[in-house]
Amino acid sequence: MSLRYDNVVICLDFSRIVESGGNRYLWDYSKNDFHFRFGPGAAAPVPQLDGSCLFSGAQYAYYDGDLARFYAAAPAGAFTAAWVSSYSTVAGGTPRVFSCWNSTAGGTDLGIVAAMTDVAAAGRARAYQCQGAAAQPYVASAAAEPYLRVGGRSCCILTVEAAPLGMINDQRAAAAWAVGAFGAAVYDAAIVPRIGMDPAGTNPFTGRARYFLLYDGALTEDDQRQLMTHMVEGRAAFCYRRP
């Protein structure tokens, strides 16, 4: 596998939760140490015996470190989002696995998002790359098999590039720009990134999350297949047990 560790922006195995200063964090295995802090009280995801974390529509984790350092490492061009989850949603919902979207503040869309959507109880994958305009450019898996399993375990990979590539549950998934086209991502450096919903609290995820990878660059089809094999077999790529 030609995946480069240096290109990993965030890599979370939801089975590894650490405590620091009385707070709990999802451990980031990237070189960046972007550990995500659990939301307060009832907003904290609930660890499960199967190594996942349960999100019930009001739970999230967030990056509580240096935002300037985070956005300096965030991908500006092509990127790949990969995740493993089981989820439930409502018709038309678009739950977020990861988001640093600014919710169209000031009339422009900024940030990137890894998300899912429900279409007649058959899920699609989405990856947004907001570019500082009123539109929300995003890649979507095509309206055909394979689907994400609403209520069942799914593995998903999407690249954001001029000609996107996708895989869902060990099958090649057609992917295309549903809105807009590939460009340079633009960020609002005051937005606090979240796992489980948008920073503004919208589009909450409901279900169990097991793994999330944000990679700076577009993965080839061969790399996607190898990464998917790890995910399907329950192995979390890049999640080495470093201190």
Secondary structure, 3 states (H helix, E strand, C coil): CCCCHHHEEEEEEEEEEEEECCEEEEEECCCCCCCEEECCHHHCCEECCCCCEEEECCCCEEECCCHHHHHHHCCCCCEEEEEEEEECCCCCCCCEEEECCCCCHHHCCEEEEEEEEEECCEEEEEEEEEECCCCCCEEEECCCCCCECECCEEEEEEEECCCCCEEECCEEECEEEEECCCCCCCCCCCCCCEECCCCCCCCCCEEEEEEEEEEECCCCHHHHHHHHHHHHCCCCCCCCCCC
